[in-house]
């Protein structure tokens, strides 16, 4: 478990996503169920941050790398 706290303020999330070059999302129908930020140079380097999955979908493989 991470020892840092995820932002709870909507403005913080908007700032995070605005300045993130790549975002990955997972949907179930029209419902957003997962989200991750990727910092990358779009050539050869990338790091995944802040993988968030809705509680009801956790443990079902959402956000796993194959």
N, C-alpha and C positions, 0 to 999 in steps of 0.2 A: 504494500500500500504506500502511495506517495505521502511524503511528509509535508507537502505544500498544499495549499487550498486552491481549488478551481475558482475562477471568478464567479460571483453570484450576481453582479451588477450587469444589466443589459448593455450599458455603454462600454464596459470593459470588454465584453464579448464582441461588440461591434468594432472596437478598436483592434482587437486581436485578429479578427477575420479581415479587416480592411488592409492590414499590413502583412498579411500572410500570402505568399505568392501562389500557393496551391492548397486547395481544400478538397477533402474527400468526404462524400456523404453516403449514407445508406438509408434507403426508404423501404417501408412496407406499405405498398399502395401510395397514398398521398401523405403518409405520416413519416416525418423525419425521425429515424430511430438510432442513427449513429453519425459520428462526425470525427474527423481528424484533421489536424493541420500538418502541412509538409513545408519545411523550409528547404529550398533547392536553388541551384544555379541553372537548372534546366539543361545541363550538359552531362554531368557525370556524378553529381553529389546531391544527396537529399537526406533529410532526417525527419522522422515522424514524431510529432508532439501532440499532446492533449487528445488522446483517443477517448471518446466519450460514447457510451452506449446506454440507451434507455434501460432502466432496471428490468423491465419485463422481457427484454431480449438478451440480457446478459447470460453467458454460458451456452449460447447457441451458435457460436462461431462468427458472430458479427465482429469485425475488426481484426480477425486473425489473418496472418500472412500464410500463403500456401507455398 
